[in-house]
Amino acid sequence: MEEQAYSILPVSEFVFEFMSKGKKLLLKQVRFSKLKFSPKTYNLSLGTVSEDGSVNFLDNSNNGDVVKIFMTVISCVKLFTMEFPEREIYFQGNTEQKNRVYNEILRRHYDEFSLDFNIFGLSNMDGNNTVHEFDRSENYSGFYLRLKSKKNENSK
């Protein structure tokens, strides 16, 4: 792994925190919440914890460590899905720029991430959302991660 992840503190089964050590020292929070339309799919949210304890999930901290933050988020996804392997994770950027960054990071680190996860991308074609296996040549508006089953790999 080119970039190592930050140390993670599990706060609960649905919440993880870590310190972003870029231009500033920022407490970041990763939260998993169940999506209503799919009982096994959980939305991943990333935010910055304010001094008053509230979490801003819409901020754009530009802290200079986006790849390391993404690696840390993937580590949180691993921890969460290893505890709950039947759960699928969905995430998207809250801006087009964040989605471009997520697409690029997934392209660059696909070989590494795909060792643990099946990766899918959400596309919107003619007003219809479709989910496809991740293709490095495509741009996606959202992403799904499913932990690969170790049982299937061990039986090969």
C-alpha positions as CSV (number, residue, x, y, z in Angstrom):
1,M,0.0,0.0,0.0
2,E,1.5,3.3,-1.1
3,E,-0.3,5.3,1.6
4,Q,-0.8,3.8,5.0
5,A,-4.1,4.4,6.8
6,Y,-4.4,6.5,10.0
7,S,-5.0,4.7,13.3
8,I,-8.8,4.1,13.8
9,L,-10.8,4.3,17.0
10,P,-14.1,2.3,16.8
11,V,-16.6,4.4,18.7
12,S,-19.5,2.0,18.1
13,E,-20.4,-0.8,15.6
14,F,-21.5,2.0,13.2
15,V,-19.0,4.8,14.0
16,F,-15.2,5.0,13.6
17,E,-13.0,8.0,14.2
18,F,-9.4,9.0,13.3
19,M,-7.1,12.0,13.3
20,S,-6.3,13.6,9.9
21,K,-2.8,15.0,10.1
22,G,-2.6,17.1,7.0
23,K,-2.3,20.9,7.0
24,K,-4.3,20.9,10.3
25,L,-5.1,18.3,12.9
26,L,-8.7,17.3,12.3
27,L,-10.9,14.6,14.0
28,K,-12.7,12.7,11.2
29,Q,-15.7,10.4,11.6
30,V,-16.8,7.6,9.4
31,R,-20.5,6.6,10.0
32,F,-22.5,3.7,8.6
33,S,-26.2,4.0,8.4
34,K,-28.8,1.6,7.0
35,L,-30.5,2.6,3.7
36,K,-34.2,2.3,3.8
37,F,-34.6,0.8,0.3
38,S,-32.1,-2.0,0.8
39,P,-31.9,-3.7,4.3
40,K,-28.3,-5.0,3.7
41,T,-26.9,-1.8,2.2
42,Y,-25.3,0.8,4.5
43,N,-24.5,4.4,3.5
44,L,-20.9,5.5,4.4
45,S,-20.6,9.1,5.5
46,L,-17.4,10.9,6.2
47,G,-17.3,14.1,8.3
48,T,-15.2,16.4,10.4
49,V,-16.0,16.5,14.2
50,S,-16.3,20.1,15.4
51,E,-15.0,21.3,18.8
52,D,-18.6,21.2,20.1
53,G,-18.9,17.5,19.2
54,S,-21.2,18.0,16.2
55,V,-20.2,16.3,12.9
56,N,-20.1,18.2,9.6
57,F,-20.7,15.8,6.8
58,L,-20.8,18.5,4.1
59,D,-17.4,20.1,4.7
60,N,-14.5,20.1,2.4
61,S,-11.5,20.4,4.7
62,N,-8.8,20.2,1.9
63,N,-6.4,19.0,4.5
64,G,-3.8,17.8,2.0
65,D,-4.1,14.1,2.9
66,V,-7.0,12.9,0.8
67,V,-5.4,9.6,-0.3
68,K,-4.5,8.7,3.3
69,I,-8.0,9.6,4.4
70,F,-9.5,7.4,1.7
71,M,-7.2,4.5,2.7
72,T,-8.4,5.0,6.3
73,V,-12.0,5.0,5.2
74,I,-11.4,1.7,3.3
75,S,-9.9,0.3,6.5
76,C,-13.1,1.3,8.4
77,V,-15.1,-0.5,5.7
78,K,-13.0,-3.6,6.1
79,L,-13.6,-3.6,9.9
80,F,-17.3,-3.0,9.5
81,T,-17.8,-5.6,6.8
82,M,-15.6,-8.2,8.5
83,E,-17.9,-7.9,11.5
84,F,-21.0,-7.9,9.3
85,P,-20.0,-9.7,6.1
86,E,-23.6,-9.7,4.7
87,R,-23.6,-5.9,4.6
88,E,-22.9,-3.9,1.4
89,I,-21.5,-0.4,1.6
90,Y,-22.6,2.5,-0.6
91,F,-20.9,5.9,-0.8
92,Q,-20.8,8.9,-3.1
93,G,-19.2,12.3,-2.9
94,N,-21.4,15.3,-2.0
95,T,-19.8,17.3,-4.8
96,E,-18.8,16.4,-8.4
97,Q,-15.2,17.1,-7.5
98,K,-15.3,14.6,-4.6
99,N,-16.8,12.0,-7.0
100,R,-13.9,12.7,-9.5
101,V,-11.4,12.2,-6.6
102,Y,-13.1,8.9,-5.5
103,N,-13.2,7.7,-9.1
104,E,-9.5,8.4,-9.5
105,I,-8.4,6.8,-6.2
106,L,-10.4,3.7,-7.0
107,R,-8.8,3.5,-10.4
108,R,-5.3,3.9,-9.0
109,H,-5.8,1.4,-6.1
110,Y,-8.3,-1.0,-7.7
111,D,-5.9,-3.9,-7.7
112,E,-5.3,-3.5,-4.0
113,F,-9.0,-2.8,-3.0
114,S,-10.3,-5.6,-5.2
115,L,-8.4,-8.2,-3.2
116,D,-10.9,-7.7,-0.4
117,F,-13.9,-6.2,-2.1
118,N,-16.2,-6.6,-5.1
119,I,-16.4,-3.0,-6.4
120,F,-19.4,-1.6,-8.3
121,G,-20.1,1.8,-9.8
122,L,-23.4,3.6,-10.1
123,S,-24.1,5.3,-13.4
124,N,-26.9,7.5,-14.5
125,M,-27.9,7.0,-18.1
126,D,-30.8,8.8,-19.5
127,G,-32.2,9.3,-16.0
128,N,-31.9,5.7,-15.0
129,N,-29.5,4.6,-12.3
130,T,-27.6,1.4,-13.1
131,V,-25.0,-0.5,-11.2
132,H,-22.0,-2.1,-13.0
133,E,-18.8,-3.9,-12.0
134,F,-16.2,-1.1,-11.6
135,D,-14.5,-0.3,-14.8
136,R,-11.5,2.0,-14.6
137,S,-12.4,3.7,-17.9
138,E,-15.8,4.8,-16.6
139,N,-16.9,7.6,-14.3
140,Y,-19.4,6.8,-11.6
141,S,-21.7,8.9,-9.4
142,G,-21.7,6.4,-6.6
143,F,-19.9,3.3,-5.5
144,Y,-20.7,-0.1,-3.8
145,L,-18.3,-2.3,-1.9
146,R,-19.0,-5.9,-1.0
147,L,-16.6,-7.9,1.1
148,K,-15.4,-10.9,-0.9
149,S,-16.2,-14.2,0.6
150,K,-13.1,-15.9,2.0
151,K,-15.0,-19.3,2.0
152,N,-15.1,-19.3,-1.9
153,E,-11.5,-18.3,-2.2
154,N,-10.3,-21.0,0.2
155,S,-12.1,-23.7,-1.7
156,K,-10.3,-23.1,-4.9
